[in-house]
Amino acid sequence: MNISLLEPLGIPAEEIGRYAHELEEMGHTFTYYDQKTTDPEELKARSRGQDVVMIANNPYPDEVVREADSLKMLAVAFTGIDHVGLDACREKGVQVCNCAGYSNVSVAEQVIGMTIHMLRFFGAGDSAVRSQGTSAGLTGSEICGKKVGIIGCGQIGFMTAKLFQAFGASVVACARHEREEVKAAGIVYKPLDELLAECDIVSLHTPNNAQTRGMIGARELGLMKASALFINCARGPIVDNAALAKALNEGKLAGAAVDVFDMEPPIPEDYPLLHAKNILLTPHVAFLTKEAMVRRAEIEFENVKAFLNGSPRNLCGI
């Protein structure tokens, strides 16, 4: 079969070469593009005649899928698949697999790091030292003893919950499906409204789909304590970010930390969160660690080999 990797995976080229050699020894062709593109016409050209297409988190829309004449399998080197033309994949019977699990630790650690930054004022402290300032106004707060709410307690949410527990926080969760291993870890499931009203820190970990898009809006944010922190390292469209900015500017939330937006960075200058008070922003990097990139590439190529061997794995129910 013909296989194409349409964008870099964040690992050295020699590692891509090693994986390519394995596929070629199995009797398949492999093509690698080391420059990203979001141009649909270029994506169509790169996909032409390919049985297996490998992508990461760049869009691969319906129009590209429909013109990929030989496409049988789409390997997504990412956890979420909301950037993929799933309608066209269903129409054509294209199998889609993802790399769920590769960034569990990376995202969970990012959430903890952002939380500590917000509670301990690292940015303001750095500025104070550089401007001959003091500790005045920099009295922080601890995670220990706080109640943390995890919205969406899948693999990443559960990992995040366990890290918060290690810091001495109590954790409650809200999820569509309750899991016994989560309960066994001492995490209590609550309805969303109760979780929002009770928690000192709320961390979002749901996928972006028709059921979750816009689930956190002005009403939900209004249920939270004025002293609470809100953290989103999941997907931007799950939150009404204009409402989040308004809540921060009006003092209805103590702070927020956001890694994901309604679009991929760069973010437009008029985007509401850029002008909100008490917010920490990062450019969609929660998944981006050296270790996660290695895990991601390994899972991605193993997914492809499994498909080629007739036993596909990590299939997404589309």
C-alpha positions as CSV (number, residue, x, y, z in Angstrom):
1,M,0.0,0.0,0.0
2,N,1.0,3.6,-0.4
3,I,1.4,5.5,2.8
4,S,2.0,9.3,3.3
5,L,2.8,11.3,6.4
6,L,1.6,14.8,5.6
7,E,3.3,16.8,8.4
8,P,6.1,16.5,10.9
9,L,5.6,14.6,14.1
10,G,8.0,16.5,16.3
11,I,10.7,13.8,16.3
12,P,14.1,13.8,14.5
13,A,14.1,13.0,10.8
14,E,16.2,9.9,11.4
15,E,13.5,8.5,13.6
16,I,11.0,9.0,10.8
17,G,13.5,7.3,8.5
18,R,13.6,4.3,10.8
19,Y,9.9,3.9,10.8
20,A,9.8,4.4,7.1
21,H,12.3,1.6,6.6
22,E,10.1,-0.8,8.7
23,L,7.1,0.0,6.4
24,E,9.2,-0.4,3.2
25,E,10.5,-3.7,4.4
26,M,6.9,-4.8,4.7
27,G,6.5,-4.1,1.0
28,H,4.8,-0.7,1.2
29,T,5.8,2.8,-0.1
30,F,6.3,5.6,2.3
31,T,6.3,9.4,1.5
32,Y,7.1,12.0,4.1
33,Y,6.4,15.8,3.9
34,D,8.5,17.7,6.4
35,Q,6.5,21.0,6.0
36,K,3.0,21.5,7.3
37,T,0.2,22.8,5.1
38,T,-3.4,23.8,5.7
39,D,-4.0,24.5,2.0
40,P,-6.8,22.0,0.9
41,E,-5.4,21.8,-2.6
42,E,-2.0,20.9,-1.4
43,L,-3.5,18.3,1.0
44,K,-5.4,16.8,-1.9
45,A,-2.2,16.6,-3.9
46,R,-0.3,14.9,-1.1
47,S,-3.1,12.5,-0.5
48,R,-3.6,11.4,-4.2
49,G,-3.1,7.7,-4.7
50,Q,-2.4,7.1,-1.0
51,D,-4.1,4.2,0.8
52,V,-3.0,5.4,4.2
53,V,-2.7,9.1,5.2
54,M,-1.0,10.1,8.4
55,I,-1.7,13.5,10.0
56,A,-1.3,15.2,13.4
57,N,-3.4,18.2,14.5
58,N,-3.6,20.2,11.3
59,P,-7.1,20.2,9.6
60,Y,-8.0,17.5,7.2
61,P,-11.4,18.5,6.0
62,D,-14.2,16.7,4.3
63,E,-13.4,18.1,0.8
64,V,-9.9,16.6,1.1
65,V,-11.2,13.2,2.2
66,R,-13.7,13.1,-0.6
67,E,-11.0,13.6,-3.2
68,A,-8.5,11.2,-1.7
69,D,-9.2,8.6,-4.3
70,S,-7.5,5.6,-2.7
71,L,-7.9,6.5,1.0
72,K,-8.7,3.5,3.2
73,M,-7.3,4.6,6.6
74,L,-6.6,7.9,8.2
75,A,-4.1,7.8,11.1
76,V,-4.4,10.8,13.4
77,A,-1.4,11.5,15.6
78,F,-3.5,13.3,18.1
79,T,-6.1,12.5,20.8
80,G,-9.0,14.6,19.4
81,I,-10.3,14.1,15.9
82,D,-12.6,17.1,15.6
83,H,-10.2,18.6,13.0
84,V,-10.9,15.7,10.6
85,G,-13.6,15.5,8.0
86,L,-15.5,12.7,9.7
87,D,-18.6,13.0,7.5
88,A,-16.6,12.2,4.4
89,C,-14.8,9.4,6.3
90,R,-18.2,7.8,7.1
91,E,-19.4,8.2,3.5
92,K,-16.3,6.5,2.1
93,G,-15.9,3.9,4.8
94,V,-12.4,5.3,5.7
95,Q,-11.2,3.9,9.0
96,V,-9.9,6.6,11.5
97,C,-7.6,5.8,14.4
98,N,-6.1,8.2,17.0
99,C,-3.2,8.2,19.5
100,A,-5.2,8.5,22.7
101,G,-2.9,8.3,25.7
102,Y,0.3,9.7,24.3
103,S,-0.1,13.1,26.1
104,N,-1.8,12.1,29.4
105,V,1.1,13.0,31.5
106,S,2.0,16.1,29.5
107,V,-1.4,17.7,29.7
108,A,-1.9,16.8,33.4
109,E,1.4,18.3,34.3
110,Q,0.6,21.4,32.3
111,V,-2.7,21.8,34.3
112,I,-0.8,21.5,37.6
113,G,1.8,24.0,36.4
114,M,-0.7,26.5,35.4
115,T,-2.6,26.1,38.7
116,I,0.6,26.7,40.7
117,H,1.4,29.7,38.5
118,M,-2.0,31.2,39.2
119,L,-2.0,30.5,42.9
120,R,1.6,31.6,43.6
121,F,1.9,34.6,41.2
122,F,5.1,33.5,39.5
123,G,4.8,36.1,36.7
124,A,4.2,39.0,39.1
125,G,7.0,37.7,41.4
126,D,9.5,37.6,38.5
127,S,8.5,41.2,37.5
128,A,8.9,42.4,41.1
129,V,12.4,41.1,41.4
130,R,13.4,42.6,38.0
131,S,12.0,46.0,39.0
132,Q,13.5,46.2,42.5
133,G,10.1,45.2,44.0
134,T,9.3,43.2,47.1
135,S,6.9,40.4,48.1
136,A,4.1,42.9,48.8
137,G,0.8,41.7,47.4
138,L,2.2,38.3,46.5
139,T,0.7,36.2,49.3
140,G,-0.2,33.0,47.5
141,S,-2.4,30.0,48.1
142,E,-1.9,26.3,48.3
143,I,-3.5,23.4,46.3
144,C,-3.5,21.3,49.5
145,G,-7.0,21.5,51.0
146,K,-8.7,22.8,47.9
147,K,-11.6,21.0,46.2
148,V,-10.9,20.4,42.5
149,G,-13.5,19.6,39.9
150,I,-12.6,17.6,36.8
151,I,-15.0,17.9,33.9
152,G,-14.5,14.8,31.7
153,C,-12.7,12.1,33.6
154,G,-11.2,10.0,30.9
155,Q,-7.5,9.2,30.7
156,I,-6.2,12.7,30.8
157,G,-8.8,13.9,33.3
158,F,-8.1,11.0,35.6
159,M,-4.3,11.5,35.4
160,T,-4.9,15.2,36.3
161,A,-7.1,14.2,39.2
162,K,-4.5,11.9,40.6
163,L,-1.9,14.6,40.5
164,F,-4.2,17.1,42.3
165,Q,-4.8,14.4,44.9
166,A,-1.0,14.0,45.4
167,F,-0.9,17.7,46.3
168,G,-3.5,17.1,49.0
169,A,-6.6,18.3,47.1
170,S,-10.0,16.5,47.2
171,V,-11.4,15.8,43.8
172,V,-14.9,15.5,42.4
173,A,-15.6,14.7,38.7
174,C,-18.4,15.1,36.2
175,A,-18.5,12.7,33.2
176,R,-21.0,11.1,30.9
177,H,-19.9,7.6,32.1
178,E,-18.8,6.7,35.6
179,R,-15.8,4.5,35.9
180,E,-15.1,2.2,38.8
181,E,-11.3,2.9,38.8
182,V,-12.1,6.6,39.3
183,K,-14.4,5.9,42.2
184,A,-11.8,3.5,43.7
185,A,-9.3,6.4,43.7
186,G,-11.6,8.3,46.1
187,I,-13.1,10.6,43.4
188,V,-16.7,11.4,43.8
189,Y,-19.0,12.0,40.7
190,K,-21.2,15.0,40.8
191,P,-23.6,16.7,38.4
192,L,-22.0,19.6,36.5
193,D,-23.9,22.4,38.3
194,E,-22.9,21.0,41.7
195,L,-19.3,20.6,40.7
196,L,-19.1,24.2,39.5
197,A,-20.7,25.6,42.6
198,E,-18.5,23.7,45.0
199,C,-15.0,23.7,43.6
200,D,-12.1,26.0,44.1
201,I,-10.4,24.8,40.9
202,V,-12.2,23.5,37.8
203,S,-10.2,21.8,35.1
204,L,-11.8,20.9,31.7
205,H,-11.0,17.6,30.0
206,T,-13.8,16.8,27.5
207,P,-13.6,16.2,23.8
208,N,-15.0,18.8,21.4
209,N,-18.1,17.4,19.8
210,A,-21.8,18.2,19.3
211,Q,-22.6,17.3,22.9
212,T,-19.8,19.4,24.5
213,R,-19.5,22.4,22.3
214,G,-20.4,25.5,24.2
215,M,-21.2,23.5,27.4
216,I,-19.4,26.1,29.6
217,G,-21.1,29.4,29.1
218,A,-22.2,32.5,31.1
219,R,-24.7,30.5,33.1
220,E,-22.2,27.8,34.1
221,L,-19.4,30.3,34.8
222,G,-21.9,32.2,37.0
223,L,-22.3,29.2,39.2
224,M,-18.7,29.2,40.2
225,K,-17.2,30.8,43.3
226,A,-15.8,34.3,42.8
227,S,-12.6,32.9,44.3
228,A,-12.3,30.0,41.9
229,L,-9.9,29.2,39.1
230,F,-10.9,27.8,35.7
231,I,-8.5,25.9,33.6
232,N,-8.9,24.7,30.0
233,C,-6.3,22.5,28.4
234,A,-9.0,20.5,26.4
235,R,-10.6,22.3,23.5
236,G,-11.4,26.0,23.0
237,P,-14.9,25.7,21.6
238,I,-16.2,23.8,24.6
239,V,-16.2,27.2,26.4
240,D,-17.9,30.5,25.5
241,N,-14.6,32.4,25.8
242,A,-16.2,35.8,25.5
243,A,-18.3,34.9,28.5
244,L,-15.1,33.7,30.3
245,A,-13.4,37.0,29.6
246,K,-16.4,38.9,30.9
247,A,-16.5,36.9,34.1
248,L,-12.8,37.6,34.7
249,N,-13.1,41.3,34.0
250,E,-16.1,41.7,36.2
251,G,-14.4,39.9,39.1
252,K,-16.8,36.9,39.0
253,L,-13.8,34.5,38.8
254,A,-10.5,34.8,40.5
255,G,-8.5,33.7,37.5
256,A,-8.2,31.4,34.5
257,A,-5.5,29.5,32.6
258,V,-6.2,28.6,29.0
259,D,-4.1,26.6,26.5
260,V,-6.8,26.2,23.7
261,F,-8.9,28.7,21.8
262,D,-11.6,28.9,19.2
263,M,-8.8,28.7,16.6
264,E,-5.2,27.6,16.5
265,P,-2.7,30.3,17.3
266,P,-1.8,32.9,16.3
267,I,-4.8,34.5,18.1
268,P,-6.4,37.7,16.6
269,E,-5.6,40.9,18.5
270,D,-9.3,41.4,19.3
271,Y,-9.9,38.0,20.9
272,P,-11.6,38.6,24.2
273,L,-9.3,36.4,26.4
274,L,-6.3,38.5,25.3
275,H,-7.8,41.4,27.2
276,A,-9.1,39.6,30.3
277,K,-7.8,40.1,33.8
278,N,-6.0,37.5,35.8
279,I,-5.5,35.0,33.0
280,L,-2.6,32.9,31.9
281,L,-2.5,32.0,28.2
282,T,-0.3,29.4,26.4
283,P,-0.4,28.7,22.6
284,H,-1.8,25.1,22.6
285,V,1.3,23.4,24.1
286,A,-0.1,21.2,26.8
287,F,0.5,18.1,24.7
288,L,3.9,19.3,23.5
289,T,6.7,17.6,25.4
290,K,9.7,15.7,24.0
291,E,8.5,12.5,25.7
292,A,4.9,12.9,24.4
293,M,6.2,13.4,20.8
294,V,8.2,10.1,21.0
295,R,5.2,8.3,22.4
296,R,2.9,9.8,19.8
297,A,5.1,8.7,16.9
298,E,5.4,5.2,18.2
299,I,1.6,4.8,18.6
300,E,1.0,6.4,15.2
301,F,3.2,4.0,13.3
302,E,2.0,1.0,15.3
303,N,-1.5,2.0,14.4
304,V,-0.5,2.0,10.7
305,K,1.3,-1.4,10.9
306,A,-1.7,-2.9,12.7
307,F,-4.0,-1.7,10.0
308,L,-1.7,-3.1,7.3
309,N,-1.6,-6.4,9.1
310,G,-5.4,-6.6,9.1
311,S,-5.9,-6.0,12.8
312,P,-6.6,-2.2,13.2
313,R,-6.4,-0.7,16.7
314,N,-7.3,2.6,18.3
315,L,-10.2,2.9,16.0
316,C,-12.4,5.9,16.6
317,G,-16.2,5.2,16.6
318,I,-17.3,7.6,13.8
